[in-house]
């Protein structure tokens, strides 16, 4: 079956611009996660959704970052007034539920470059 | 968050078994031990998970110490495709918390 997909695969933008990154989770998965990965580091948690609501947004670095999942399926990560430090690979994952036993399935990521 | 400790890197010869260790002395009774791996330029990929008993699947085996303070991921015959960063993660009802993992190199 189809896995987690993310678009675009690459995004180059200029400092100060607004960007949107999209994630299509596996059908039927109620939990959706966003992570950010800088070069040489492990993925860093940003936010996760259970259904339509953000269950934990403690990883968002500041109020320039926002994410939505209006219908409990597709999610969009939005970054306002981008900065060079936002350059990273943004990973999305989904799981059937959000418990300790649940496996997360990751997408290929979106590589964001802020010039 | 419960933390894990892994070696930064390991090396293995192709077709040899590989034992990747992980220490997690602060594990709580409800934490599952998950292993993920990340191949170059890809998102992380689930490998295996367990709670108390040893586990086997088509990819690997997971050996969990009796006191649960450590575990070992076992790849029975390493191939070049197993070269990746392997992450050991303790998971409750929370998102995954990744450390730096162990970078496994496989030599032909």
Interface residues (C-beta under 8 A of the other chain):
Chain A: X4 X33 X35 X41 X42 X43 X44 X45 X48 X56 X59 X91 X93 X98 X99 X100 X101 X103 X104 X105 X106 X107 X108 X109
Chain B: X30 X31 X32 X34 X36 X42 X43 X44 X45 X46 X49 X51 X85 X87 X91 X92 X93 X94 X95 X96 X97 X98 X99 X100 X101
